[in-house]
Amino acid sequence: MQLRRSQHLRQRKASRGRRRLKVLLVEPDILDSHLIEESFRALNIRHQLKVAHSETQATRLLTGNYPRSSFPDLVLIGVSGLGQRGLALLTAIRGHRALRTVPVIILAASSDAGDVARAYELGANAYLSKPADDFVDLIGDVDRFWFRRAELPLRASE
């Protein structure tokens, strides 16, 4: 029985490794978005990263008349510059039937308990505090958990 289980796990990991994920980063802070993009490159994360610098741009990308297969597998929302608008984007994602299951991670400058609670109440899957200087470590954590460990829902075309 143990051999069967380990074979099954190896097959799952191998098939997951071949799937290229679509990640939408919504980050109005240009420096932070560059640091996150650089972290993806430094860690050799080969998933498709698309960047939106405003809620409007993100909303257009998420709710336009696109096939489901173009939807992201994961959304990262930086809220330091978006403030409440970032949480409004989270609310819009959770209210959109086709996007409801897309995991959303809040990347925030604040670790205020009220901000954390509000994000989770609105449907965030995770709330991560932005580091002062080490974005590689933050994105490495996202990679290890969300890209390697977590099972993400398949897009409609898969």
ABEGO torsion letter per residue (X at the ends): XAAAAAAAAAAAAAAAAABBBBBBBBBABAAAAAAAAAAAAAAGBABBBBBBABAAAAAAAAABBBBAAABBABBBBBAAAAEAAAAAAAAAAAABAAAAABBBBBBBABABAAAAAAAAAAGBABBBBBBAABAAAAAAAAAAAAAAABBBBBBAAX
